[in-house]
Amino acid sequence: MLRFLKHIHNSLRRLAKLSDASFSKAALQIPVGAPRFLTIAIFYLIFFLFILPQAGILWLPLPLLLLTFVFFWNLGAILAFFAFSDERHRVLEGVLSKESKLEFYNQEKESLYTSTFLGELLLVKVFTIAWFFQAIYILAPDSLSSEKSIHFGSCLLFALDQIIQSVDILDIGTHFSLSLLSTQVFYLELLLVFFRLVILLVLGKILFLFLRNSFMIEKTILTFGKMIDSIDQAVLMGKNAVSSLLEATNHDLSRIRHGAITALGRIKTKEAVPFLAKALLDSSREVKLASLLAIEEMGETSVVPEVIAALKDEDKGVKKTAAKVLSGLKDPQMLSHFEKALQDEDSQVRFFVAQALHIQQDKESIPLFVKSLKDSSSEVRKIAVLALYEHSDSSTVTPLIEIMEDEEAEIRLIAVKTLRRLGDKKSSSALVKALKDNKSEVRAAAAEALSEIGEKESLDELIQCLKDPCVDVRGYAARAIGKMGDSSAIGALIETLKDKNNFVSSQGAEAISKLVDEGAIPATIEALKDRDKNVRRWAVRTLGNIGAKKSVPHLMKALKDENEGVRRQAAIALGKLEEKEAVVALLEALKDKKYNVRKEVATALGKLGDEQAIDSLIERLQDEDEYVRGNVASALGKLAAKKAVAPLIEALKDEDEYVRIYSSGALGKIEDAKAIPSLINALRDESIDVRMYATWSLGRIKDKSAVPALSNVLEDENVETRKLAAEALALIGDITAMQIIKERMVKEKNDEVREALLTAFTHLEGIEGQSDGTP
């Protein structure tokens, strides 16, 4: 017997799961409750009025089968609701562990399985019973003694009669007369009793669940503050618990008021708004905090005045929480409340309101912040000027200039930075005044601002700042002077080159480079005598940059300066000027003890192009430093020194890649065929750059003996090398390479190389045409 009951129980659960999986999935496609139930009602109306009659025409037993399906489908949906509700209550009671699997419960189904929906299913069920009997009568007309014509109206009356009689179980015995035991009527009456019992059980379970639900709400509310998860349970009940929670906000116990407010905030019902506002005046700190957090969670802007009023609360925690809530509420209509609150006599209220406005980052609040710049509280003014730094426009320039007189250094600093960002020229005089501020941070910010928007009228003050004790002030002042373009300041800027701080000296050097012109040459030459190495180094670099030919003798003298950096810059400058009178001095400097000087001298000699330097340069191919050897090779290439071919061929064997690269390139510039075997050998160098320069050089020499080797280079792993090989074959002009180029075009995957191959093939094709007389 127990096995049989267990089997029935499992079958009912499977029926519930099946109905729930299909029915709720379809019903939840309509998100709103009323349209959902209306749609289901219309479906069943169509089913009973049209589908069943048509089904009887198709096949006589078909309506009975459809009714059976609908009955059990609805029964399964109701069973799913019961299972769902049971699971829900067990969760609320803490019976199930977190690991338990809730087969029916979820938030979507909670909105589906309501009393409205359940009532609708019950009506469908009893109406289905009525149509059962009509279908049975049609199939077996002698089974019942009622009239043969059972229409829709009579079915409806029969359904209502069954609802009424379902609660009357006293007449059940009248249906079990032993004399009728073997008749067909007895089984039909038994079926009727079954239907009635089902309806009775469903109605009873609904009543039980309703009472149990009310009990659970009351139980949950009373456990607020005692059980950790009781608020979660109230939230789980959702709208069913709202009315009880609203009532609980007036409970004598503060813990219950606190729990009710918290739960209402998480449920997010609009009905709770007045109660939340009232709770802000509660005697309990915890209730007020819960109300503020609930308002924040709901994003409710209608209670902004009440939240602002909470800023005056005696409790600091309430004040801070109210301020935090204000910063998270966003509504254009709130600005009027904020404006009023910014005039509050309590400075803390004004501070918190200003802070909330700042966090919201609303451009519409700029006028309010401008007014707050005159607030008696420095904290409020600080918030206001910070907000303007982020959102100010040209309309705020005047108020910002005024607040630069503020007693608080931090406020003055932010005002200066804001004016710099705005870039308005009319703030220049105020920024000049700030150069004398007693705080170095303000002076530095003013100097930086003037470097972007300063007028020439501020030049004298900026020159004075070059002696400021603050590094940043000196550096930004130098930058500002450079941007003003007045060469009269060069003398003062030269002094910054002596500054021990790299930021100041570099800014001074950059500023001078923007100001020097032909008129500054005498002062620059004079600076070559300065005792400070930084000044001398700047002077030689500047003379080279401006192309001062008359400074060559002075630069030649600078090649013997005690400072390595000065000598190096002098060599670079002489190379730029390209005056051959400096060759002798440069050849002497080629023996300098510092490699940095020697390599720049070698480069300069290459630029000057004087052949008298060839022997000395060839000698320096044996220099101990690889960079010197490489620059010397490059210089010999620029001089196209034929006598340097053999030494350069030898340099192709140098252990340093840098030397081999410039040696292979130099041989291409000299264009001597003696270098071809060595350059062909260099095509196998491990260095990509060496292979590239060797390929380029073979193309420049234009000797056909290099064609086979260059053809192999078309297979090089490096794209640029293959491209150079194609160009070199075109320069050599040997038409025997056409077939190789053609074959390589088919294999080549790189677009640039294919383009170079095509160009080379076209060029060689033209040469071939000229050789055979083809026009």
Beta strands, then each sheet from edge to edge (+ up, - down):
end
